[in-house]
Amino acid sequence: MHVQEWLDTVPAAAVYAVVALVIGVESLGIPLPGEIVLVSAALLSSQHSGINPIVLGACATAGAVVGDSIGYAIGRKGGRPLLAWLGTKFPRHFSEGHVATAERSFEKWGMWAVFFGRFVALLRIFAGPLAGVLHMPYWKFLIANVLGGICWAGGTTAVIYYVGIVAEDWLKRFSYLGLVVAVLIGLTSMLVLKRKATKAAAAREREAAEAEAVPAVD
């Protein structure tokens, strides 16, 4: 069953709990479709289903912040053996190449890697555990974690909610096609922004790698 259809069958309180739980577990370092669940719930909130978008955004933010913080604590205690173990359980996400790329990003960008990592699916599951493994000061991690969680969870909820409201007006004037087009535009815009952010991060990694490869000249 489609995620949105399933969410529509449960009470609003359960929707808030599911969104917070899925995003929290994803932020903990376990690959789950947190963004899909959040987008689906935000669309429901725009359709007068009894789901408050402000409460939804707050629950999503809380799940992101708490999940990342737990992931940080686990990473700090488990160290690199934890990453190796995750690689055996989730080889697609925690391969040596992905871990190395994320580690270079964290070492170079620090707090910014935690903040912007919230907007990139792969880095979103790495942020907490890897920051702990690298022993990033918790106060720095917490600031970036909270700000990133608010901007990502709150921003995603707001964008999808208002796209759904606009789509509803179009639906009344035109047809169901208006809803589909509006939703696709909103999702496409988010994907384009995420793709640009990913490309920019990859470009910075290549530049850093090239700089490290250049031998020092006496």
Secondary structure, DSSP 8 states (H G I E B T S, - for coil): --HHHHHTTS-HHHHHHHHHHHHHHHHHT----HHHHHHHHHHHHTTTSS--HHHHHHHHHHHHHHHHHHHHHHHHHHHHHHHHHHHHH-TTTS-HHHHHHHHHHHHHHTHHHHHHHTTSHHHHHHHHHHHHHTT--HHHHHHHHHHHHIIIIIHHHHHHHHHHHHHHHHHHHS-HHHHHHHHHHHHHHHHHHHHHHHHHHHHHHHHHHHHHHS----
